[in-house]
Amino acid sequence: MYQTTGSYSLPVALPLEEGGLLGGAQVAWSAYGERSDDNVAVLLHDLAHSHRALGPGEQAAFQPSGWGAELVGEGRPLDTSALHVVVPNLLGSPFGSTSPVTVDARAGRPYGAALPTVTVLDMARSVSAMLRGMQVERARALVGVGLGGLVALQLAALFPEQVSAVVVLGAARALPEPLRERLGLIRHLLRMDPDFHEGHYAPGQGPKRTLRKHYLEYLRLRHGSESPRATPSAAERALEAEAEAEAFSEGFDANTWALLCTAYAGGDVTESLSKVRAPVLLATGADDALAPPSRVRDTYHLLSAAGARAHYHELPAPCDHAGLLAQAKRLHGPMRDFLRRRG
């Protein structure tokens, strides 16, 4: 499979939703399959993932790459024999796009806590700017997972001319309110850790204990251990989660995690749904705590009421948020049928 990587520099400063301008912003990307005039599809990653959807995977328990193996490739929903699949690294993510670990050229050190707040809307604008820079007039499909699903809906509302079809996996118009509150507190809780040092800790240092604790809580949400349907294998999964959280706390930057969680918690596209013109497929799992079926169905009804051609698909139990990717073969049929009708 033909694969390329790169980074796009926004030619002008990006106006931020919370105020101010972000100059010199970069968006890293990977792409799979050969490009023709109108065969571009865009895939947007989840909260802790990278843009390296097909890897290579990391040699650690925390593996942010390789998550798209069942979505991208020949014979898969984003078929690289016919599509050129572009995977941007969302603004604020630490895998090559502008984030708190990026060196501020003016100060000569990483932005750290000084990087302005970045929102879902800012992420959507930066992806849109990257597509224009790549001379993509209209994407054949825009697919988002989790946080990327919120960005996909926001982009489709802001720039309807750029999108022919939208697939949202494991996301609704916003996170459930209790989860928004929990993720929204993470920045404050990290700041309370004495190792935070007001966000100016040395690279590789910082509030690792607190970071580990709250990433472990996020993993429990992703893997459904808070669900009443948790299985006997939950004990084994708990040990794996402990190892993953430990590796995450050693390799992921706390300022960056705070920024991404704040964006996810604050992401609410309810008011934007009426502006979506492209057909939308919403898919979730029966046990998804981050995108409960009732909330995704509510998003489906809001889109339909606004005149969008919306479709809803639910993977039966057992299927939590992580299961949408781990069991992505179960999405092949619904996604292929939806995208084929709009190809």
KATAWO-V848998 format. One record per backbone hydrogen bond with DSSP energy under -1.0 kcal/mol. CO is the residue of the C=O (numbers start at 1). NH is the residue of the N-H. E is the energy in kcal/mol with one decimal. If there is no record, write none. Layout:
co: {CO	CO}
nh: {NH	NH}
e: {E	E}
//
This chain:
co: {2	4	6	8	14	16	20	22	25	26	27	28	29	30	31	32	39	40	41	42	44	46	51	52	52	53	58	64	68	68	71	73	77	78	79	79	84	85	86	87	90	98	99	100	102	104	109	111	112	119	120	121	122	123	124	125	126	127	128	129	130	131	132	139	141	142	143	144	145	146	147	148	149	150	151	152	153	154	155	159	160	162	165	166	167	168	169	173	176	177	178	179	180	183	185	186	187	188	190	193	196	197	202	206	207	208	209	210	211	212	213	214	215	216	217	218	219	220	222	224	227	231	232	233	234	235	236	237	238	239	240	241	242	243	244	245	246	247	248	253	254	255	256	257	258	259	260	261	262	269	269	272	273	279	280	281	282	283	284	285	292	293	294	295	296	297	298	299	300	301	302	303	304	308	309	311	313	315	319	321	322	322	323	325	327	328	329	331	332	333	334	335	336	337	340}
nh: {33	31	29	27	22	19	16	14	10	98	8	89	6	87	4	85	84	140	86	143	145	49	53	55	66	68	60	50	71	72	78	76	79	73	82	83	41	32	43	30	93	92	102	112	111	108	104	114	115	123	124	125	126	127	128	129	130	131	132	133	134	136	135	164	42	167	44	169	148	150	151	152	153	154	155	156	157	158	159	162	163	139	142	281	144	283	146	269	180	181	182	183	184	186	189	190	191	192	193	196	199	200	205	208	211	212	213	214	215	216	217	218	219	220	221	222	223	225	322	227	230	234	235	237	238	239	240	241	242	243	244	245	246	247	248	249	250	251	252	257	258	259	260	261	262	263	264	265	266	272	273	275	276	166	311	168	313	170	315	288	296	297	298	299	300	301	302	303	304	305	306	308	307	310	280	282	284	286	287	324	325	326	327	328	330	331	332	335	336	337	338	339	340	341	343}
e: {-3.1	-2.8	-2.6	-2.4	-2.3	-1.7	-2.6	-2.6	-2.6	-2.2	-2.8	-3.3	-2.2	-3.5	-2.3	-2.8	-3.0	-3.2	-3.1	-3.3	-2.1	-1.0	-2.0	-1.9	-2.8	-2.7	-1.4	-2.3	-1.6	-2.3	-2.6	-2.1	-1.1	-2.2	-1.7	-2.5	-2.3	-2.2	-2.5	-1.8	-2.4	-2.3	-1.8	-3.1	-2.5	-3.0	-2.9	-2.0	-1.4	-2.2	-2.4	-2.3	-2.2	-2.1	-2.4	-2.4	-2.1	-2.4	-2.3	-2.4	-1.7	-2.9	-1.5	-1.9	-2.7	-2.7	-3.1	-3.0	-2.2	-1.4	-2.0	-2.3	-2.2	-2.2	-2.8	-2.5	-1.5	-2.4	-3.0	-2.3	-1.1	-3.5	-2.0	-2.7	-2.6	-2.8	-2.8	-2.7	-2.2	-2.3	-1.9	-2.8	-2.2	-1.2	-2.6	-2.6	-1.9	-1.2	-1.0	-2.2	-1.5	-1.9	-2.4	-2.3	-2.4	-2.8	-2.1	-2.2	-2.2	-2.2	-1.5	-1.7	-2.5	-1.9	-1.4	-2.5	-2.6	-1.4	-2.7	-1.7	-1.7	-2.2	-1.1	-2.3	-2.2	-1.5	-1.8	-2.5	-2.1	-1.8	-2.5	-2.9	-2.0	-2.2	-2.7	-2.4	-1.2	-1.4	-2.8	-2.2	-2.5	-2.2	-2.7	-2.6	-2.1	-2.1	-2.4	-2.8	-2.2	-1.2	-1.1	-2.1	-1.5	-2.5	-2.4	-3.2	-2.7	-3.0	-2.9	-1.8	-2.2	-2.9	-1.6	-1.8	-2.4	-2.5	-2.1	-2.4	-2.5	-2.5	-1.3	-2.2	-1.4	-1.3	-2.1	-3.0	-1.8	-2.3	-2.7	-1.0	-1.1	-2.3	-2.8	-1.4	-2.3	-1.9	-1.0	-2.6	-2.8	-2.6	-2.1	-2.9	-2.6	-1.6	-1.2}
//
